[in-house]
Amino acid sequence: MVVDSAWAAIVLFLGVLPDGGGANTGWRAGVQFAVALIIPLLMVFRRRYPDATVAAATALGVGQIVLGVLPAASSIGYLVFAYTGAAFGSRWTSRLALTAGLAAGPLTFWQIHPTKVLRDEDGDILQRPYQLGESVLITALMSTPFILCWAWGRLTRVRRAYLVELEDRAARLERERDAQAKVAVAAERARIARELHDVVAHNVSVMIVQADGAAYVLDNSPQQAKEALSTIASTGRQALVEMRRLLGVLRTADTAEEYVPQPGVEELPELLEQVRTAGLQVEFATSGDPRELPRGVELTVYRIVQEALTNVRKHGGPDVHARVAVDFGERELAVLIEDDGRGTTDEQLASGGADGQGHGLIGMRERVGMVSGSLDVGPRPGGGFRIRAVLPLKTAH
């Protein structure tokens, strides 16, 4: 708008000059003065409202011809709107600008009705109308500036679209390159994870063999048992060093803040309080003898409850209530999450819970499977949805 305002100021200055009104006199001079004010005003807003300003300028030009107001210095602003319609306007605006530009020459020529000024043999001044060929040539010359401005606008539009396409292509290539880099990094980390498994499995196997040997010779040969224990300690330290080195490679900047103790059953009340703050009403109950659990089971319980309550907020609908129950058994831990909402769809159950924003039930099954547990999901009698996970607390030998 700053640039357009500068050009509009020039057109305004030309229009209000003493001779800027051209040959208009009387009330037509007043109309021409108003036109000289309106055209710069439209030029200021032509980029922000191209369709409206081009249509208004076209109507202003037609009205000027109908009223017999002759072109003046401010009429140069009409060239700007021929360019604007082609460069920034919609399709109909571009066509309107082209049509107006083609008609500008004939209409102006018809309005002026010029005649040729000649001198006869005696030196007297004579006037005669232009012939057809001369009229066509003059009208074409009058329309040429409008057509050139319109063509310039079309070229600007095409070039701008081409630059946008180049930027989009560059951004797309950059995203593809980043995706390929992430795939390569993931593949390398998977290979490192396999190496970690092999290294740890080998060292643990050595420690188990040495421990069995130490237990066998502990009474008869304390020295050999001592050497075996020393080997176990050395192998354990080596395994720990290898794990730290390989895990250091696996960790990324995104997981730098995750080196904190993982949540467990004791953190469930805090999780439920956060959920209640978000607007979901949740009841919590425990039964049995609460006690310290393996860290893998603790984390699994916490993540199952967290994911289940997230699904309740997503799919349960308004005014839904949820209930979380944890039962500490002697050999297993049972977790129940149920709600009275509208439940889920058959398609979501069939797809394993993938809803486009996470993996839902798939993640639950993976976590439960890692600790050799079982997961039961499905509609709840009376409406709603129900999730029950049973996690063993003792590993069978």
C-alpha positions in Angstrom: 0.0 0.0 0.0 2.9 2.4 0.5 4.1 1.9 -3.1 0.6 2.2 -4.4 0.0 5.3 -2.4 3.1 6.9 -3.9 1.9 6.2 -7.4 -1.6 7.4 -6.5 -0.1 10.7 -5.2 1.5 11.2 -8.6 -1.8 10.6 -10.4 -3.6 12.8 -8.0 -1.1 15.6 -8.6 -1.5 15.3 -12.4 -5.3 15.3 -12.0 -5.6 18.4 -9.9 -3.2 20.6 -11.9 -4.9 23.6 -13.5 -4.8 22.0 -16.9 -5.3 18.5 -15.6 -8.9 18.5 -16.5 -8.3 18.6 -20.2 -10.9 20.3 -22.4 -13.8 19.8 -19.9 -15.7 22.9 -18.9 -18.6 23.7 -16.7 -20.1 20.9 -14.8 -18.0 18.4 -16.7 -14.9 20.0 -15.2 -16.4 19.3 -11.8 -17.0 15.6 -12.7 -13.5 15.4 -14.0 -12.2 16.8 -10.7 -14.1 14.1 -8.8 -12.8 11.4 -11.1 -9.3 12.7 -10.4 -9.9 12.1 -6.7 -11.5 8.7 -7.0 -8.9 7.1 -9.3 -6.0 7.6 -6.8 -8.1 6.4 -3.9 -8.9 3.2 -5.8 -5.2 2.8 -6.6 -4.3 2.8 -2.9 -6.4 -0.3 -2.3 -6.0 -2.1 -5.6 -3.8 -4.9 -4.3 -5.9 -5.6 -1.2 -9.3 -5.5 -3.1 -8.4 -6.1 -6.7 -11.8 -7.3 -7.8 -13.7 -4.5 -6.3 -11.3 -1.7 -7.4 -11.1 -3.0 -11.0 -14.9 -3.2 -11.2 -15.3 0.3 -9.7 -12.7 1.8 -12.1 -14.4 0.2 -15.1 -17.8 1.6 -14.0 -16.2 5.0 -13.5 -14.7 5.0 -17.0 -18.0 4.0 -18.5 -19.8 6.7 -16.6 -17.2 9.2 -17.7 -17.9 8.3 -21.4 -21.7 8.3 -20.9 -21.6 11.8 -19.4 -19.3 13.1 -22.1 -16.4 13.9 -19.8 -13.3 14.0 -22.0 -10.1 12.1 -20.9 -7.7 14.0 -18.8 -4.3 13.6 -17.1 -5.8 11.4 -14.4 -7.1 8.9 -17.0 -3.6 7.4 -17.0 -4.7 5.6 -13.8 -7.0 3.3 -15.9 -3.8 1.6 -17.2 -3.0 0.6 -13.7 -6.3 -1.2 -13.3 -5.8 -3.1 -16.5 -2.6 -4.4 -15.0 -4.2 -5.0 -11.6 -7.1 -7.1 -13.0 -4.7 -9.4 -14.9 -2.1 -9.7 -12.1 -4.1 -9.9 -8.9 -7.8 -10.3 -9.8 -9.9 -13.4 -10.1 -10.7 -14.9 -13.5 -13.8 -12.7 -14.2 -11.8 -9.6 -13.1 -9.1 -10.4 -15.6 -11.6 -10.9 -18.4 -13.3 -7.6 -17.4 -10.0 -5.8 -17.5 -9.2 -7.2 -21.0 -12.6 -6.4 -22.3 -12.4 -2.8 -21.0 -9.0 -2.4 -22.4 -10.1 -3.5 -25.9 -13.1 -1.2 -25.7 -11.2 1.8 -24.4 -9.9 2.8 -27.8 -13.1 2.7 -29.8 -15.2 4.3 -27.0 -12.7 7.1 -26.6 -12.5 7.7 -30.3 -16.3 7.7 -30.6 -16.5 10.2 -27.7 -14.0 12.6 -29.1 -15.1 12.4 -32.8 -11.9 13.8 -34.1 -11.5 15.3 -37.6 -8.5 15.9 -39.8 -7.3 19.4 -40.2 -6.1 20.2 -43.8 -5.3 23.3 -45.8 -6.5 23.8 -49.4 -4.6 25.3 -52.2 -5.6 28.8 -51.1 -4.3 28.1 -47.6 -7.7 27.9 -46.0 -8.2 25.4 -43.1 -10.5 22.5 -43.8 -11.7 19.7 -41.6 -12.9 16.3 -42.7 -13.7 13.0 -40.9 -11.2 10.2 -40.7 -11.6 7.4 -43.2 -12.4 3.9 -41.9 -8.9 2.6 -42.1 -7.6 5.6 -40.3 -10.2 5.2 -37.6 -9.4 1.6 -37.1 -5.7 2.4 -36.8 -6.2 5.2 -34.3 -8.6 3.1 -32.1 -6.1 0.2 -32.1 -3.3 2.6 -31.0 -5.5 3.9 -28.2 -6.2 0.4 -27.0 -2.6 -0.8 -27.2 -1.4 0.7 -23.9 -4.3 -1.1 -22.1 -3.5 -4.4 -23.8 0.2 -4.1 -23.0 -0.6 -3.4 -19.3 -3.0 -6.4 -19.2 -0.4 -8.7 -20.8 2.2 -7.4 -18.3 -0.2 -8.3 -15.5 -0.7 -11.8 -16.8 3.1 -12.3 -17.1 3.4 -11.2 -13.5 0.8 -13.6 -12.3 2.4 -16.5 -14.2 5.8 -15.6 -12.8 4.5 -15.4 -9.3 2.8 -18.8 -9.6 6.0 -20.3 -11.0 8.0 -18.9 -8.0 5.4 -20.3 -5.6 5.7 -23.7 -7.3 9.5 -23.6 -7.0 9.2 -22.7 -3.3 6.7 -25.5 -2.7 8.9 -28.0 -4.6 12.0 -27.0 -2.6 10.1 -27.4 0.7 8.8 -30.8 -0.4 12.3 -31.9 -1.4 13.5 -30.7 2.0 10.8 -32.7 3.8 11.6 -35.8 1.8 15.3 -35.4 2.5 14.6 -35.0 6.2 12.3 -38.1 6.1 14.9 -40.2 4.4 17.5 -39.0 7.0 15.1 -40.0 9.8 14.6 -43.4 8.2 18.3 -44.0 7.9 18.8 -42.9 11.5 16.0 -45.3 12.6 17.6 -48.2 10.7 21.0 -47.5 12.2 19.5 -47.3 15.7 17.7 -50.6 15.1 21.0 -52.2 14.2 22.6 -50.7 17.3 19.8 -52.0 19.4 20.4 -55.5 18.0 24.1 -55.1 18.9 23.0 -54.1 22.4 20.9 -57.2 22.7 23.8 -59.4 21.6 26.3 -57.8 23.8 24.1 -57.8 26.9 22.9 -61.4 26.2 26.5 -62.6 25.9 27.7 -60.9 29.1 24.6 -62.0 31.1 25.2 -65.6 29.8 28.8 -65.5 31.0 27.6 -64.1 34.4 25.1 -66.9 34.8 27.6 -69.6 34.0 30.1 -68.1 36.4 27.5 -67.8 39.1 26.4 -71.4 38.7 30.1 -72.5 38.8 30.8 -70.4 41.9 27.8 -71.9 43.7 29.0 -75.4 42.8 32.6 -75.0 44.1 31.8 -72.6 46.9 32.2 -75.2 49.7 35.0 -77.3 48.2 37.1 -74.6 46.5 36.6 -71.1 47.9 39.4 -69.8 45.8 37.7 -70.8 42.5 34.5 -69.4 43.8 36.2 -66.1 44.5 37.7 -66.0 41.0 34.3 -66.8 39.5 32.7 -63.9 41.5 35.5 -61.6 40.4 34.8 -62.6 36.8 31.1 -62.0 37.3 31.8 -58.5 38.7 34.2 -57.7 35.8 31.8 -59.0 33.2 28.9 -57.0 34.8 30.9 -53.8 34.7 31.9 -54.4 31.1 28.2 -55.0 30.2 27.2 -51.8 32.0 29.9 -49.8 30.0 28.7 -51.3 26.7 25.1 -50.5 27.6 25.9 -46.9 28.5 27.9 -46.4 25.3 25.3 -47.9 23.0 22.4 -46.2 24.8 24.2 -42.9 24.4 24.1 -43.4 20.7 20.4 -44.4 20.7 19.4 -41.3 22.8 18.5 -38.3 20.8 18.0 -34.6 21.5 14.2 -35.3 21.6 14.7 -37.8 24.5 17.3 -35.7 26.4 14.7 -34.7 29.0 13.5 -38.3 29.5 16.3 -39.3 31.8 14.1 -39.2 34.8 12.5 -42.0 36.8 9.6 -43.5 34.8 6.1 -43.1 36.3 4.4 -46.0 38.1 1.3 -46.9 40.1 2.2 -44.3 42.9 1.9 -41.5 40.3 -1.7 -42.5 39.2 -3.4 -40.1 41.6 -1.5 -37.2 40.1 -2.4 -38.4 36.6 -6.1 -38.6 37.5 -6.0 -35.1 39.0 -4.6 -33.8 35.7 -7.4 -35.5 33.9 -10.0 -34.1 36.2 -8.6 -30.6 35.7 -9.0 -31.2 32.0 -12.8 -31.7 32.6 -13.1 -35.6 32.7 -14.7 -37.0 35.9 -12.8 -40.0 37.1 -13.2 -42.3 40.1 -10.2 -44.3 41.4 -10.2 -47.3 43.6 -7.6 -49.9 44.7 -8.0 -53.3 46.3 -5.7 -56.0 47.6 -2.3 -55.4 49.3 -0.4 -52.5 47.6 3.3 -53.2 47.4 6.4 -52.5 45.3 6.1 -53.9 41.8 8.7 -54.5 39.1 9.5 -51.3 37.2 8.3 -52.7 33.9 4.9 -53.5 35.4 4.7 -50.1 37.1 5.3 -48.3 33.8 2.9 -50.5 31.9 0.1 -49.8 34.4 0.7 -46.1 34.2 0.8 -46.0 30.4 -2.3 -48.1 30.0 -4.4 -45.9 32.3 -3.0 -42.8 30.6 -3.8 -44.0 27.1 -7.3 -45.3 28.2 -8.3 -42.0 29.7 -7.0 -40.2 26.6 -9.3 -42.3 24.5 -12.2 -41.5 26.8 -11.6 -37.8 26.3 -11.4 -38.3 22.5 -14.3 -40.7 21.9 -16.4 -40.7 25.0 -18.4 -37.6 24.1 -19.8 -34.9 26.5 -20.5 -35.5 30.2 -18.7 -38.8 30.3 -17.6 -40.5 33.5 -14.7 -42.9 33.9 -13.6 -45.3 36.6 -10.1 -46.7 37.2 -9.6 -49.8 39.5 -6.4 -51.5 40.4 -6.4 -54.9 42.1 -3.2 -56.2 43.7 -3.4 -60.0 43.7 -0.8 -62.5 44.9 0.4 -63.5 41.5 -1.1 -60.9 39.2 -2.2 -57.3 39.0 -5.5 -56.4 37.4 -6.2 -52.9 36.0 -9.8 -51.9 34.9 -10.7 -48.7 33.1 -14.3 -48.2 32.0 -16.5 -45.3 31.1 -20.2 -44.6 30.3 -19.6 -42.7 27.1 -20.5 -43.5 23.6 -17.7 -46.0 23.2 -15.8 -46.5 20.0 -16.6 -47.7 16.5 -16.2 -51.1 15.0 -13.7 -49.7 12.5 -11.5 -48.4 15.3 -11.6 -51.7 17.0 -10.9 -53.6 13.8 -7.9 -51.3 13.1 -6.5 -51.8 16.5 -7.2 -48.3 17.8 -5.3 -46.3 15.2 -7.1 -43.0 15.0 -4.6 -40.8 13.2 -3.3 -39.2 16.4 -1.7 -42.2 18.0 -1.8 -46.0 18.1 -4.3 -46.4 20.9 -5.1 -50.0 21.6 -2.1 -51.2 19.6 0.2 -49.5 22.0 -1.6 -51.1 25.0 -1.3 -54.6 23.5 2.4 -54.1 22.9 3.0 -52.9 26.4 0.9 -55.7 27.9 2.6 -58.3 25.7 6.1 -57.1 26.9 5.3 -58.2 30.4 3.5 -61.4 29.3 0.1 -60.1 30.3 -3.4 -60.2 28.7 -5.6 -57.4 27.5 -9.4 -57.4 27.1 -11.1 -54.5 25.4 -14.6 -54.0 24.1 -18.0 -52.4 24.7 -19.2 -52.1 28.3 -22.6 -53.6 29.2 -25.1 -50.7 29.5 -23.0 -48.5 27.2 -19.5 -47.1 27.2 -16.2 -48.9 26.8 -14.2 -51.2 29.0 -10.4 -52.1 29.1 -9.1 -54.7 31.5 -5.4 -55.7 31.7 -4.0 -58.6 33.7 -0.3 -58.4 34.4 1.6 -61.3 36.0 3.8 -60.4 39.0 5.9 -63.5 39.0 7.7 -64.9 35.9 7.3 -68.7 35.4 10.6 -70.6 35.2 
